[in-house]
Amino acid sequence: MSTSEGNEQGKERRRREFPVNIDGSIVAHWLPIIGPTGLSIYMLLVYMGGTKIAGCFPGVRFLDDFLKAGRGCIGAYCNLLEICGLIRIQRGNRLESNRYFIVQPVPRASEQALKHVMETSIEKSNKKKLPAWIVRAIDKRCRRWQPIQKLYRRR
C-alpha cells in the first residue's frame, strides 16, 4: 500500500468515526415542533460539521438524495429550523450552496418562543417563502406543545 492510499484510508476512517453530540434539549423541547424530518436534517447538519466556525454547506440535492424527503420538504424544514433558532442559514446563490450553522447553545422552547415561531412562519408563508402545509403543521404542533416534564409527570 502506498503512502497516499494509507493517508486516504486514514482520512476516511476519521470522517466515519467523527463523534456527534446532539443537545438533549433538541429532543426534549423541539422534537414535537420540528418533527422527525426536522430532527433528521438537524442531526445531519451537526454531523456534517455545522457546529464548526465555517459551518457546513450541503446542497439541497445532497440532502434529498440522502434523506429521500423531497427538495421542497427539505427547504421547508430548513426554514423551520431557522425560525426555531436552531440553525442559522447563510443563503447561497445558484452557484453556491447555502451554508448552515448550528446555533449554540440551543434555545429553549417556551410559549414566547413558540409564539415567535408561529408568527414568523405565517409571515414567511405570506411572502411565499414557506409552503402552507408546513405552516398548518407548525400551528397545530405549537398549539399542542407541552414541556416534556409535564407530560412525563402524567405517566
C-alpha positions as a Markdown table, in Angstrom:
| # | Residue | x | y | z |
|---|---|---|---|---|
| 1 | Met | 0.0 | 0.0 | 0.0 |
| 2 | Ser | 1.4 | 3.4 | -1.0 |
| 3 | Thr | 1.6 | 6.3 | 1.4 |
| 4 | Ser | -1.1 | 8.2 | -0.4 |
| 5 | Glu | -3.5 | 5.2 | -0.1 |
| 6 | Gly | -2.8 | 5.0 | 3.6 |
| 7 | Asn | -3.5 | 8.7 | 4.1 |
| 8 | Glu | -6.8 | 8.4 | 2.2 |
| 9 | Gln | -7.8 | 5.4 | 4.3 |
| 10 | Gly | -6.9 | 7.3 | 7.5 |
| 11 | Lys | -8.9 | 10.4 | 6.3 |
| 12 | Glu | -11.9 | 8.2 | 5.5 |
| 13 | Arg | -11.7 | 6.4 | 8.9 |
| 14 | Arg | -11.6 | 9.8 | 10.7 |
| 15 | Arg | -14.7 | 11.0 | 8.8 |
| 16 | Arg | -16.7 | 7.9 | 9.7 |
| 17 | Glu | -15.7 | 8.0 | 13.4 |
| 18 | Phe | -16.4 | 11.7 | 14.0 |
| 19 | Pro | -18.3 | 11.8 | 17.3 |
| 20 | Val | -21.6 | 13.7 | 17.1 |
| 21 | Asn | -23.2 | 15.2 | 20.1 |
| 22 | Ile | -26.8 | 16.3 | 19.9 |
| 23 | Asp | -28.0 | 18.6 | 22.7 |
| 24 | Gly | -30.7 | 16.7 | 24.6 |
| 25 | Ser | -32.9 | 19.8 | 24.6 |
| 26 | Ile | -33.5 | 19.3 | 20.9 |
| 27 | Val | -35.5 | 16.2 | 21.7 |
| 28 | Ala | -37.0 | 17.4 | 25.0 |
| 29 | His | -38.1 | 20.8 | 23.7 |
| 30 | Trp | -38.1 | 20.9 | 19.9 |
| 31 | Leu | -38.9 | 17.5 | 18.6 |
| 32 | Pro | -42.7 | 18.0 | 18.9 |
| 33 | Ile | -42.3 | 21.1 | 16.8 |
| 34 | Ile | -39.7 | 20.1 | 14.2 |
| 35 | Gly | -40.9 | 16.5 | 13.9 |
| 36 | Pro | -38.7 | 13.6 | 12.8 |
| 37 | Thr | -37.8 | 15.1 | 9.4 |
| 38 | Gly | -36.6 | 18.3 | 11.0 |
| 39 | Leu | -34.7 | 16.3 | 13.6 |
| 40 | Ser | -33.1 | 14.2 | 10.8 |
| 41 | Ile | -32.0 | 17.3 | 8.9 |
| 42 | Tyr | -30.7 | 18.9 | 12.1 |
| 43 | Met | -28.7 | 15.8 | 13.0 |
| 44 | Leu | -27.2 | 15.5 | 9.5 |
| 45 | Leu | -26.1 | 19.2 | 9.6 |
| 46 | Val | -24.5 | 18.6 | 13.0 |
| 47 | Tyr | -22.8 | 15.5 | 11.7 |
| 48 | Met | -21.5 | 17.4 | 8.6 |
| 49 | Gly | -19.8 | 20.0 | 10.8 |
| 50 | Gly | -22.3 | 22.8 | 11.2 |
| 51 | Thr | -21.0 | 23.4 | 14.7 |
| 52 | Lys | -17.7 | 24.5 | 13.4 |
| 53 | Ile | -17.0 | 28.1 | 12.7 |
| 54 | Ala | -17.1 | 27.5 | 8.9 |
| 55 | Gly | -20.4 | 25.8 | 9.2 |
| 56 | Cys | -21.4 | 23.2 | 6.6 |
| 57 | Phe | -22.8 | 23.6 | 3.1 |
| 58 | Pro | -24.6 | 20.5 | 1.8 |
| 59 | Gly | -26.7 | 21.2 | -1.2 |
| 60 | Val | -30.4 | 20.5 | -1.1 |
| 61 | Arg | -29.9 | 17.9 | -3.8 |
| 62 | Phe | -27.5 | 16.0 | -1.5 |
| 63 | Leu | -29.9 | 16.3 | 1.5 |
| 64 | Asp | -32.7 | 15.0 | -0.7 |
| 65 | Asp | -30.5 | 12.1 | -2.1 |
| 66 | Phe | -29.5 | 11.1 | 1.5 |
| 67 | Leu | -32.8 | 11.6 | 3.3 |
| 68 | Lys | -35.3 | 10.9 | 0.5 |
| 69 | Ala | -37.6 | 13.6 | 1.7 |
| 70 | Gly | -38.0 | 15.8 | -1.4 |
| 71 | Arg | -36.4 | 19.1 | -2.1 |
| 72 | Gly | -39.4 | 21.2 | -1.2 |
| 73 | Cys | -39.8 | 19.4 | 2.1 |
| 74 | Ile | -36.1 | 19.8 | 2.9 |
| 75 | Gly | -36.2 | 23.5 | 2.1 |
| 76 | Ala | -39.3 | 24.0 | 4.3 |
| 77 | Tyr | -37.8 | 22.1 | 7.2 |
| 78 | Cys | -34.5 | 24.0 | 6.9 |
| 79 | Asn | -36.6 | 27.2 | 7.1 |
| 80 | Leu | -38.4 | 25.8 | 10.1 |
| 81 | Leu | -35.1 | 25.0 | 11.9 |
| 82 | Glu | -34.0 | 28.6 | 11.2 |
| 83 | Ile | -37.3 | 30.0 | 12.5 |
| 84 | Cys | -37.0 | 28.0 | 15.7 |
| 85 | Gly | -33.5 | 29.4 | 16.2 |
| 86 | Leu | -31.8 | 26.1 | 15.9 |
| 87 | Ile | -29.7 | 26.9 | 12.8 |
| 88 | Arg | -28.6 | 30.0 | 11.0 |
| 89 | Ile | -28.6 | 29.9 | 7.2 |
| 90 | Gln | -26.2 | 32.0 | 5.1 |
| 91 | Arg | -28.0 | 32.0 | 1.8 |
| 92 | Gly | -26.1 | 31.0 | -1.3 |
| 93 | Asn | -27.0 | 31.5 | -4.9 |
| 94 | Arg | -27.3 | 29.3 | -8.0 |
| 95 | Leu | -23.6 | 28.6 | -7.9 |
| 96 | Glu | -23.1 | 28.1 | -4.2 |
| 97 | Ser | -25.0 | 26.1 | -1.7 |
| 98 | Asn | -26.4 | 27.6 | 1.5 |
| 99 | Arg | -24.1 | 27.5 | 4.5 |
| 100 | Tyr | -25.7 | 26.2 | 7.7 |
| 101 | Phe | -24.5 | 27.0 | 11.2 |
| 102 | Ile | -25.8 | 25.2 | 14.3 |
| 103 | Val | -26.8 | 27.7 | 17.0 |
| 104 | Gln | -25.1 | 27.1 | 20.3 |
| 105 | Pro | -26.4 | 27.0 | 23.0 |
| 106 | Val | -29.8 | 25.5 | 21.8 |
| 107 | Pro | -32.6 | 27.9 | 22.7 |
| 108 | Arg | -35.3 | 26.6 | 25.0 |
| 109 | Ala | -38.8 | 26.1 | 23.7 |
| 110 | Ser | -41.2 | 28.3 | 25.6 |
| 111 | Glu | -44.6 | 29.8 | 25.0 |
| 112 | Gln | -43.0 | 33.0 | 23.9 |
| 113 | Ala | -40.6 | 31.2 | 21.5 |
| 114 | Leu | -43.5 | 29.2 | 20.0 |
| 115 | Lys | -45.5 | 32.4 | 19.5 |
| 116 | His | -42.5 | 33.8 | 17.6 |
| 117 | Val | -42.3 | 30.5 | 15.5 |
| 118 | Met | -46.0 | 30.7 | 14.6 |
| 119 | Glu | -45.9 | 34.5 | 13.7 |
| 120 | Thr | -42.7 | 34.1 | 11.7 |
| 121 | Ser | -44.0 | 31.1 | 9.8 |
| 122 | Ile | -47.2 | 32.9 | 8.9 |
| 123 | Glu | -45.1 | 35.9 | 7.8 |
| 124 | Lys | -42.8 | 33.7 | 5.6 |
| 125 | Ser | -45.8 | 32.0 | 4.2 |
| 126 | Asn | -47.3 | 35.3 | 3.1 |
| 127 | Lys | -44.1 | 36.1 | 1.3 |
| 128 | Lys | -44.2 | 32.6 | -0.4 |
| 129 | Lys | -41.0 | 31.5 | 1.4 |
| 130 | Leu | -42.8 | 28.8 | 3.3 |
| 131 | Pro | -45.4 | 26.4 | 2.0 |
| 132 | Ala | -48.9 | 26.5 | 3.5 |
| 133 | Trp | -48.8 | 22.8 | 4.5 |
| 134 | Ile | -45.9 | 23.3 | 6.9 |
| 135 | Val | -47.4 | 26.5 | 8.4 |
| 136 | Arg | -50.6 | 24.4 | 9.2 |
| 137 | Ala | -48.4 | 21.7 | 10.8 |
| 138 | Ile | -46.4 | 24.3 | 12.8 |
| 139 | Asp | -49.6 | 25.9 | 14.0 |
| 140 | Lys | -51.0 | 22.6 | 15.1 |
| 141 | Arg | -47.8 | 21.4 | 16.7 |
| 142 | Cys | -47.3 | 24.7 | 18.6 |
| 143 | Arg | -50.8 | 24.7 | 19.9 |
| 144 | Arg | -50.4 | 21.1 | 21.2 |
| 145 | Trp | -46.9 | 21.6 | 22.6 |
| 146 | Gln | -46.2 | 20.9 | 26.3 |
| 147 | Pro | -43.0 | 20.7 | 28.2 |
| 148 | Ile | -41.7 | 17.1 | 28.4 |
| 149 | Gln | -41.6 | 17.3 | 32.2 |
| 150 | Lys | -45.3 | 18.0 | 32.3 |
| 151 | Leu | -46.1 | 15.0 | 30.0 |
| 152 | Tyr | -43.7 | 12.8 | 31.9 |
| 153 | Arg | -45.3 | 13.5 | 35.3 |
| 154 | Arg | -48.6 | 12.3 | 34.0 |
| 155 | Arg | -47.4 | 8.8 | 33.5 |
